[in-house]
Amino acid sequence: MNRILILSTLAFTLATTAFGQDSKPPAQSPSTPALTPAETKFKDLLTNATLIGRWAPIKDGEMGEEKKDKYAIAGATKVKDDSWIIGAKMKYGDREIVAPIPVKVRWAGDTPVVIVDKMTIPGGGTYSARVLFFEKTYAGSWSSKNHAGLLNGTISNKTE
């Protein structure tokens, strides 16, 4: 399980909780809190986004060989305070589903940082991650009990 974003990193799994969902961003409910301008910009950045980049494993303090990586995000919805849901697109058989990934979003000034803390992935271990988003780029790190890694890349909102 070396492919974690945010986002998923985000630990882009938890698909077991979303097998019945259609491929749509998380819905905005009437009780969804109002967004600040920075939060709106972050939400727009992750709407129909494709994150394309590289990741490298870290083992015993040494960085391994970089590998290509790609993540598809349907959208992001603020739940309350710093709690958000990232809708990670993934394939399950011949269907595309959107897995709701619960994350925290904290701010370094106007820069969002997605935080995953000790998220257990059924059959895959427990992961933590920090991913920073700036302009149309992302960079971060993730870790689990036995391995860790770095990731970075660019963000596109083109529909494919």
QUIMO-V356658 format. One record per helix or strand of 2 or more residues. SS is the DSSP state (H for helix, E for strand). FROM is the first residue (numbers start at 1). TO is the last residue. If there is no record, write none. Layout:
# QUIMO-V356658
ss/from/to
SS/FROM/TO
SS/FROM/TO
This chain:
# QUIMO-V356658
ss/from/to
E/9/10
H/15/17
H/37/45
E/49/59
E/62/80
E/83/92
E/95/108
E/111/121
E/125/134
E/137/144
E/148/156
